[in-house]
Amino acid sequence: MTTTELTKVIVVTETHFEQELLNEFRSLGIKGFTCMNCWGQGHHQVYDEPFIGHSQTRIEIITTEAIAESIVDFCRQPRFETHAIAAYMESVRVRDPNKFIA
């Protein structure tokens, strides 16, 4: 079985940032993504979103290391410092890289 190493980037953030971030990630060259509703607690306190039932979203993207690094860099902007946003990368192995990169 032949596999290719790619990078999975995971971004967990406040729900209201989801569309803005996805638009930016598309402009950086991602081919696809997966979003999940989630909640948790970390550096910033947990808050409840009364109208949508969840306070955070988790975005997962499998892409090249360069695009993943650009995504993490975007999420580290000073304007996000006072908001709940975490971005990190993992190495993954895939059988068909064309499904994940353009």
FENNORGI-V839638 format. One record per residue. N is the residue number from 1. RES is the residue in one small letter. PSI is psi in whole degrees, 0 to 359 (NA if undefined). NEAR is the number of other ideal C-beta (glycine too) atoms within 8 Angstrom. Layout:
n & res & psi & near
N & RES & PSI & NEAR
N & RES & PSI & NEAR
//
This chain:
n & res & psi & near
1 & m & 123 & 3
2 & t & 131 & 4
3 & t & 162 & 7
4 & t & 137 & 8
5 & e & 126 & 7
6 & l & 184 & 15
7 & t & 132 & 14
8 & k & 128 & 13
9 & v & 134 & 14
10 & i & 128 & 11
11 & v & 125 & 13
12 & v & 124 & 13
13 & t & 175 & 15
14 & e & 140 & 10
15 & t & 322 & 12
16 & h & 348 & 4
17 & f & 351 & 11
18 & e & 305 & 11
19 & q & 320 & 6
20 & e & 314 & 7
21 & l & 315 & 13
22 & l & 320 & 11
23 & n & 318 & 8
24 & e & 317 & 9
25 & f & 322 & 13
26 & r & 318 & 8
27 & s & 337 & 6
28 & l & 348 & 10
29 & g & 14 & 9
30 & i & 153 & 11
31 & k & 327 & 8
32 & g & 177 & 7
33 & f & 166 & 9
34 & t & 133 & 7
35 & c & 142 & 10
36 & m & 141 & 7
37 & n & 141 & 10
38 & c & 174 & 9
39 & w & 161 & 7
40 & g & 188 & 7
41 & q & 139 & 4
42 & g & 231 & 6
43 & h & 322 & 4
44 & h & 150 & 5
45 & q & 158 & 4
46 & v & 141 & 7
47 & y & 156 & 5
48 & d & 139 & 5
49 & e & 103 & 9
50 & p & 336 & 3
51 & f & 341 & 4
52 & i & 354 & 5
53 & g & 356 & 5
54 & h & 152 & 10
55 & s & 344 & 9
56 & q & 162 & 13
57 & t & 146 & 14
58 & r & 124 & 11
59 & i & 126 & 15
60 & e & 135 & 11
61 & i & 130 & 15
62 & i & 124 & 10
63 & t & 193 & 15
64 & t & 160 & 9
65 & e & 321 & 8
66 & a & 315 & 6
67 & i & 319 & 14
68 & a & 317 & 14
69 & e & 322 & 9
70 & s & 322 & 9
71 & i & 312 & 16
72 & v & 317 & 12
73 & d & 317 & 7
74 & f & 319 & 11
75 & c & 349 & 13
76 & r & 11 & 7
77 & q & 148 & 7
78 & p & 329 & 4
79 & r & 342 & 4
80 & f & 355 & 9
81 & e & 329 & 6
82 & t & 11 & 3
83 & h & 160 & 9
84 & a & 101 & 10
85 & i & 128 & 11
86 & a & 138 & 10
87 & a & 133 & 12
88 & y & 166 & 7
89 & m & 152 & 12
90 & e & 147 & 7
91 & s & 136 & 8
92 & v & 157 & 9
93 & r & 131 & 7
94 & v & 154 & 11
95 & r & 327 & 6
96 & d & 89 & 6
97 & p & 336 & 8
98 & n & 341 & 5
99 & k & 341 & 6
100 & f & 337 & 11
101 & i & 148 & 8
102 & a & NA & 3
//
